[in-house]
Amino acid sequence: MIPIYSPKSESEAAVIASMMQAYGIHFVMQGGAFSSMYPGPLTGSLNAQTLLVEKENAELAMQLIAPMIAE
């Protein structure tokens, strides 16, 4: 699995996870469980999350989240 994007908030992570599930993309939200234990401002060392997808789905995943990143 390769890293694609680090969501800026819990809500953004939830929307991205829902999109990945809707399109049948196998993914892992690294750090997701830890960030739910210690909510608050995202920091790179503690509760930041990273979306990981399989290499063959990376291009589709990037296309799906591109509108969110552009904002």
N, C-alpha and C positions, 0 to 999 in steps of 0.2 A: 504494500500500500504506500501511496505517496501523499505528502501534504499538499493541500490545495489552497486552503484559506483559513484564517483565524477570525472567527466572528467577533464583533465589537461588543456584543451584549448577549444575555441569556435569551432574549426574545429573538434576536437574529439567528442564534444557533438553533432554536426550535423551528423557525421557519425553514432554514436550510435542511435540517434533518427531515422535516416533512416532505420537502421537495425530493430529496434523495430517495425516500421511501416510496413516494408516488411514482417515480420513474424506475423503480426497481434497481437502483444503484446500491450495491453493497458498500457500506461506509462505516467508519469509526469516528466518533467525536472524542478525540484524545483529550483527557482532562475534564470531560463532562461530569463525571461522578464527583471529582474533587471540587469542582466549582459549585456544585449544588450543596456541598457540605459547608463551604465557606463563601456565601454570596457576598457581593460587594463590588467595588470597582475592580476591573480586570487588571491584573498585573502579569507580566511575562513569566515571573518565577513561581507564582502560586496558583491562581485560578484561571489562567488563560486556556482557551480551548482551541484545538486545531482539527479541521476536517481532513480526514484521510480517506482516499478512495483507491480502488484497484486501478492499476495503470491503464487497462483497456477502457475504463469509464472516465478517465480524467478529462478528456476533451468535452464530453457531454456535461459533466459536472461543472466545468468552468463556464460553459455556455449558459447553464441554468442559473448560476449565481452572478453572472456578469452584470445584470441590471442592478443588483443590490450593491455591488462593489463600486459601480459608477457614481453612486450618489455621494 
